[in-house]
Every structure is written in C-alpha cells, then in structure tokens.
Amino acid sequence: MANRKADTPAGSTSDTFGGRLGPAQREEAWRRLGSETFDVVVIGGGVVGVGTALDAATRGLRVALVEARDLASGTSSRSSKLFHGGLRYLEQLEFGLVREALRERELMLTRLAPHLVKPVSFLYPLSHRLWERPYTAAGLFLYDSMGGARSVPGQKHLTRAGALRMVPALRRDALVGGIRYFDAQADDARHTMTVARTAAHYGAVVRTSTQVVGMVRESDRVSGVRVRDVEDGRETEVRANVVINCTGVWTDELQRLAGSRGRFRVRASKGVHIVVPRDRIVSESGIILRTEKSVLFVIPWRNHWIVGTTDTDWNLDLAHPSATEADIDYLLEHVNSVLATPLTKDDIEGVYAGLRPLLAGESEETSKLSREHAVARVAPGLVAIAGGKYTTYRVMAADAVDAAAVDVPGRLQPSITDKVPLLGADGYHALVNQAEWLGAQHGLHPYRVRHLLDRYGSLVHEVLAVADGRPDLLRPLPAAPDYLRVEVVYAASHEGALHLEDVLARRTRTSIEYPHRGVDCAADVADLMGDVLGWDAAARDREIKVYQARVEAERDSQTQPDDQAADARRSAAPEARPEIIEPVS
C-alpha cells in the first residue's frame, strides 16, 4: 500500500527497541493491541506466522502478531532442522516445489540468514550395483541444476571404499558405493524467533502468551480478534482490517472459532526424532537412507546426531505430541540396519515429536496429503494459510499477505522479504574473521565466540553487553556448558522467553542435547530468568516444578506402546502458561 502512515510508523520500533522482546515491550504491546487498529493481525508464532508479520510490516502495513504459547512452540521447533529442496519430492515429480525450496535455501545461505543457516553434507549409500547410481545421479543432477549447487558443492560420486572413509560407521555390506551431496540446516526455533524479532524491528507488534479466544465481527465480516493474556487472564479486543490464520495444525480449530467453513482441511502427521552423541556414529557426513515409506536422515547437530523421522497420523493433543516406544524402536531399527555398531536406547540423549500440517481433501477417498501450501480468503476479513514446509515459509508468507490485499485499503506494495536480511545477518562474516579479537576483548575462547556468532550473528555485541560489569554471566551453565549464563538472561530480556521451557527447549536446545533434558540446570536458569522477569521465590519454585513435570511426563510417554497411552501420560503434565484454554473452540 502506497505512502500509508501507521499510528506508530512501520520501522519506528527499531529506533526504540531494535526488535527487542522483553518485559517492557510486552506491556507496551498489550496497550497497543487494545488501543490501535491494525491493517493485519496474524495469529500464530510459528515460522509462517512470523514470516507473514515480517512480510506485511516491510510492505508498510500496521501489523500485530499474537501467539498463544511461545514463538516456535509447535511444529517450528520440532522439525528435522533442514533448509532443503526435498530430494524425495523429485521422485513425486514435484519439480516446482523443489525449485522453489532450493531458491529459498540459496537466499538463506547467502543473504537473509548466513549466521543461522549452514551447509550440511549427506552421504547417500548405494546398495544396488547397476541401476541405482545412474538413477540417483540423475535426480541429484536435477537438484543441482535447479539451483542446488549455487552456494553449496555439487554431488560427488564415491566408491565403497571412499564412502566408508567418509562414513566409517557404516557396515561394509550395507553399501556398494555412495554419492555425497549438500543441503543446509538451521536451529529452527532460533531462526523462527529471529524472524519474529526482525518483524518487530520493522514495526510489528509481536506478543506471545496471547491466545485468540474469539473473532470480532461487524456484519458479515471479521474485523478483529478477542485475545486473552494466558499469564494473568486479561482479555481485550484487537481491531484489524484483516486477520490471517497461520496456526498450522490448529488451522481447523481456529476455523471453527470463526464459525465459517474452511476451504481446506489440515491433517496432523507426527514426526519423531532422536538425538544421540556425536561419538556414537563415526562419520564426517550426515547420512540419508531410504525406508519403505520415505527417507531417514542422520543429521549432524553440533556435538550430536539427529536421527529421524517417522510419519504417522496424529489425532490427539496438538500442543504436546508424544513419541512412543514404537516410534523410537522404528528409528533405531532402520538406522541400525546400516551401522556397524548399533545404537541402543541407552545412547539416546533426547527425543522430540512434532506435527506436520499436511493439506487433506474433503474425504478420505479423495484425500491427497501434500507438502504444498494453500491459501484462501475463507470469509471477508479472514485469510487462512496451511501446508507447505519450513524451507518455503517466506513464499507462504508473501502469498498470505497477497491474499489479504482485498481487505486492506489502498494499494499493496509487492513483497520485499527476499531483500531483507534477518537481524544479526549484516556484518556476520566480518565478525567471524574477528572472532579471536572479539574473544580477547571479553575473555572468551574464539571457539565460544564462533558459537555465539552462529546463534546471534552481529547481535553478539548486544548479547555480550548484557554481561558488562557482570563477568559471572560469561561463565557456562554448570549442567549445560554449551551455553553461557548470559544467553539465559538475554533470552528473557530480549528474546521474549517467559518460562523455563521457553529457554530450555527453544532459546537453547538443552532439553534435547543433554541426558538430563534440562532438569539439572533448571534451578540456575530460573534464578537468571527470575532476575529479569521479577519472579519471587514461589514463582521460581513453580517454574522448576512445572518443567520437571514436563520432562517426567515426556520420559514416561516414550515408554508407552501406542499414541493413546503416550498422550495420556504427556497430557498429565501441567501447563507452564496457567490461563491457557485448550481447545478454544
């Protein structure tokens, strides 16, 4: 829209807050939600929602985003953590989807988020002598020629001996050769949170723990939402020209709340991953394996490997999908079929389960589950978007805002997010070259500085400034030494973390990277967060008990034989957000 001026102009918060999401910004956001009229209200703090908020804000629109729990608390923190074209979609002849995803991967690696998105190598073991190499090579040639080899190396063919040198962990009889190719990976929760902060930097009002409990209507059109602060139970109405539903697996639930029939349905498919120590699989590369249903990835993840994923229908609690013993056995069985030294359950450090929002047809007979996305104006003033994959979130966001144009007064400017680096991207490469100097300034090992740079990029100065005058904050967390104490404080003061689980499961990945799953450092983290968020002793103790109950329930669910039993055990844990309503419809 041309030359539109907001009550608080888009981009103005960059002068005051720089995309900061802390306690002061949270209270200011509540005031603004109840007092201003927005062009767009986005529901959902997953990657598509925050991407939509960023797209709309950078087009000059007045934007608010509300999320019932935490940023990336659903699907967007529980993915395979890959930015990839989707090699297996070539077999399904989904060339457009692959080309689109590879373009997005290229943008992330080179321009938009080089601090967060990194190349990652995979070995594809060949097990058939005659047909498999040319068949796979042809697919990878298409992958490379569609844009896959612009910012990462192209495919490399290996003999069996060469493949075993690269991945000594493989059984010799499990392959006759191999092909190495590259994709990209990112910490999905951190990336999503950074997109949200970038949207806030460009003027969007971003507020978590803010649940939509009703739609505001004027005649036949949706004119806003009624929201509830799930920390204290306050409610207010948020006025907007258009509401965009970006709630993923909750799409149908929000649709029922709106009282109108949707144009598509969403089916939840559960994907489970396990995390094991790096030394359990001796390899210089990730691995991709064919299964009878799909593919299995062994993905390098810092000092660990992520092994996944499964693909099964899920019709139970959408907020807390549970991994079962059968899911874990499935992953171990398939990865052990090629490993010389099998993994055992004792090797597992972490387990997580997420739900893919797959598009479904109107009936089981005609249903064609898809990773493509759909967007529709389901009622005047209400747009919904669902489906797709993490890698293409930016394209989905642009399509959602385009679909909302009919409800926004004035002319809508085209999307420009392909030219908008995320916070921390600008200056990142220079800082990598200066890691030793930066470390010397703060008394940190260059390895530690590089770790910080790959989490915060050029915002590292802002992170380290939090520790000015407090050198104790530059010490590692005792039970989670991959992370510094200052990162916990920064998560609460700048990144919107409100509860222990926000820090232990998403701002850091302690809940899946350590066998104690965050329990052993919960008290230390509570002390650090409480100083920022004003917790008294009772609030601190409640946070620790709720987090311990969460971990205990998850461990218990992972010993159950089926989804129903696992869901019953996981759902028994209390919610960190005391006033949340589930379900809302």
Buried (B, 14 or more C-beta within 10 A) or exposed (E): BEEBEBEBEBBEBBEEBBBBBBBEBBEBBBEBBBEBBBBBBBBBBBBBBBBBBBBBBBBBBBBBBBBBBBBBBBBBBBBBBBBBBBBBBBEEEBEEBBBBBBBBBBBBBEBBBBBBBBBBBBBBBBBEEEEBBEEBBEBBBBBBEBBBBBBBEBBBBBEBEBBBEBBEBBBEEBBBBBBBBBBBBBBBBBBBBBBBBBBBBBBBBBBBBBBBBBBBBEEEBBBBBBBBBBBEEEEBEBBBBBBBBBBBBBBBBBBBBBEBEBEBBBBBBBBBBBBBBEEBBEBEBBBBBBBEEEBBBBBBBBEBBBBBBBBBEBEBBBBBBBBBBBBBEBBBEBBBEBBBEBBEEEBBBBBBBBBBBBBBBEEEEEBEBBBBBBBBBBBBBBBBBBBBBBBBBBBBBBBBBBBBBEBBEEEBBEBEBEEBBBBBBEBBBEBBEBBEEBBEEBEBEBEBBBBBBBBBBBBBEBBBEBBEEEEEBBEBBEBBEBBBBBBBBBBBBBBBBBBBBBBBBBBBBBBBBBEBBBBBBBBBBBBBBBEBBEBEEEBBEBBBEBBBBBBBBBBBBBEBEEBEBBBBBBBEBEBBBEBBEBEBB
